[in-house]
Amino acid sequence: MRKWTTVYKNMKIKNKLSLLIALIVAMAFTFAVIVQQYAFSIYDGQLYLKSSKVLHLSSSAIESELERIEQLSFNMVTDTEIPANITGDFQQRLRL
């Protein structure tokens, strides 16, 4: 440690100022990187929340559409007129 203080004391003013400016630039760069990482982490959190809301909304719409199709399919299977019409149409086509 004494060696560094001795070297610093024996430096010319020009070199001391250059070292001081380099330290200030390094500190400003470090501060900028820390602030940027903090801003990116906040942005990532907001992006995640909005994406999850959109995904939930989309999946809810798809789920409701699938439930509607399931109900329609069930109604078609349980309806007695539909199979009779289908077999009737099929038999008519066979006669032609």
Secondary structure as UniProt FT lines:
FT   HELIX           2..9
FT   HELIX           13..78
FT   HELIX           81..95
//
